């Protein structure tokens, strides 16, 4: 489970801070919970109606997940999330 905190600055930028809350969901046999996650999205409006997006995260997936798998998800997941959001919001 992630805790999200959204804030907006006077310049129109938006920051979404995320952190793992492992104590809110009961442990379940056969399921490995992520032990640590801290990250944020920072969205800044730029000219021409574009938005600059910065994503940064530090995490520990725990369990037996190889580092290369975790690293692959860290790279692909933000892009896929934003591409899907764009598709939903614009229909493109």
C-alpha positions in Angstrom: 0.0 0.0 0.0 1.2 3.5 -0.8 0.6 6.7 1.0 0.3 9.6 -1.5 0.6 13.3 -0.7 -0.2 15.7 -3.5 0.9 19.4 -3.3 0.6 22.3 -5.8 3.0 25.2 -5.9 2.3 28.8 -6.9 4.0 28.2 -10.2 1.4 25.6 -11.2 3.7 22.6 -10.6 2.4 19.5 -8.8 4.3 17.1 -6.7 3.0 13.7 -5.8 5.0 12.1 -3.0 4.6 8.4 -2.4 5.8 6.1 0.5 5.1 2.5 1.4 2.9 1.7 4.3 3.5 -2.0 5.0 1.7 -2.0 8.4 -1.7 -1.2 7.0 -2.2 -4.5 5.1 -2.1 -7.8 7.0 0.7 -10.2 6.2 -0.4 -13.0 3.8 1.3 -16.4 3.4 3.1 -16.7 0.0 3.1 -12.9 -0.6 6.2 -10.8 -0.3 5.6 -7.2 0.6 7.9 -4.4 -0.5 9.8 -3.3 2.6 10.7 0.2 1.5 9.5 2.7 -1.1 10.0 6.4 -1.2 9.4 8.3 -4.5 7.8 11.3 -6.2 6.4 12.6 -9.4 7.1 16.3 -10.1 4.9 17.8 -12.9 5.8 21.2 -14.2 3.8 23.0 -16.9 6.0 24.3 -19.8 5.3 26.2 -23.0 2.9 24.9 -25.6 0.6 23.1 -23.2 3.3 20.5 -22.5 4.2 19.1 -19.0 7.7 18.1 -17.9 7.5 15.1 -15.6 10.3 13.9 -13.3 10.0 10.6 -11.5 12.4 9.5 -8.8 12.2 6.5 -6.4 14.2 4.4 -4.1 12.8 1.0 -3.2 13.6 -2.4 -1.8 11.3 -5.0 -3.3 12.5 -7.7 -0.8 12.0 -11.4 -1.3 13.8 -13.2 -4.1 13.1 -10.7 -6.9 16.4 -10.3 -8.9 17.7 -6.7 -8.9 17.6 -6.6 -12.8 13.8 -7.3 -12.7 13.2 -4.6 -10.1 15.4 -2.2 -12.0 13.5 -2.9 -15.2 10.2 -2.1 -13.5 11.6 1.2 -12.2 12.4 2.3 -15.7 9.3 1.1 -17.6 6.5 1.6 -15.0 6.5 5.4 -14.9 6.5 5.7 -18.7 3.8 3.1 -19.1 1.7 4.8 -16.4 2.0 8.2 -18.1 1.3 6.8 -21.6 -1.8 5.1 -20.3 -3.0 8.2 -18.5 -2.5 10.2 -21.7 -4.5 7.6 -23.7 -7.4 7.7 -21.1 -7.4 11.5 -20.9 -7.1 12.3 -24.6 -8.4 9.2 -26.3 -5.1 8.9 -28.3 
